[in-house]
Amino acid sequence: MKSIVLLIVKIIELYSYVLLAAVIFSWLYQFNIINTASGVVRAIGDFLYKATEPVLRPLRRFVPFIGGIDISPIVLLLLLWLVSDMLLRYVAPAVP
């Protein structure tokens, strides 16, 4: 059981990295730093969008834009860290 909890925590950690990459990619896209005409860049952007948008879209209904800035990725990242920490503190030590 403990190995399953550790696997879930690692998946959460990996998704956190994907979320951070999506945020950085969106900044680079907004400021025209990356060339979106490139097929590789477009493929990376599509992957990041498809991986993060299904989770962020429902969250955006509850989290308002603050000064025109979308803070839903920050809220999601904090929630992921909370779930990961709770799994490690309360579920993993209780399992023999």
N, C-alpha and C positions, 0 to 999 in steps of 0.2 A: 504494500500500500504506500509505503514511504517513497518508493521509486516512482510511482504514478504521480504523487504530489510534486516530486522534483522535476518530472517531465513536464507537468503543467506549468510549473514556475519557469522552466527554460523556454517553453512556447510563449509565455507572456513576455519574457525578456526579448525574444526574437521579434515578436510583434511590436514591442516598444521601439526597437531599432528601425523597423519598417515605418512606423509612424513618424519617427524623427526624420527619416530620409524623405518621406512625403512632404513634411513641413518645409524642409530645406529646399526640396525640388520646387515646391510651389513659390517660394521666395525667389529662387533663381529664374523661374518662368515669369513671374510678375515684373521683375526688373530687367527682362530681356537679356540676361547674362548667358543663357544657354540657347543654342540654335534648335528650335523645335522642328525645323525642316528635316533634320537628320532622323532617319528611321530608328536608330538605336535609342536616341533620346526620347523619341515619341513612344517607343515600346516600354522604356523604363517608366515614363510618366503614366502610361496606361496601366501598367502593373501596379504602381503605387496608388493610383486613384481607385482601381478596382479592389485593392486589398484594404484600403482604409475607409472609403466612402460608405460602405454598408454599415459600418459601426458609428461613423461620425454623423451621418444624416439624422438618425433619431435623436442623437444627443444635441444637435443644433436646435431642435424644437424647444429644448429646456434651457439652453445656455444662450444668453443674449450676446450680440456683438457689442463690444465695448470700444467706443471710439472708432468704429469701422474695422476693428480687428476681431477675427474669429478666434476665440479662445477655447473652442471645443477640443482641439488636440491636446491642449494643456490639461483640461479637465479629464479627458480620457487617459492621458498618461498618469495622472495622479490616481485615478481609479485603478488602473492596472497595477501600479506600485502598491496600492492598498491591498488589493486582492492577493498579490504575490506575498506580501508581508504577512497577511493573515494566514495564508496557507502554511507558510514556513513556521510561524509562531504557534499556531493553535492546532493545526491538523497533523503536521509532520512529527512534532515531538510526542503527540499522544499515541502515535502508532508504534507498536513495539518492533 
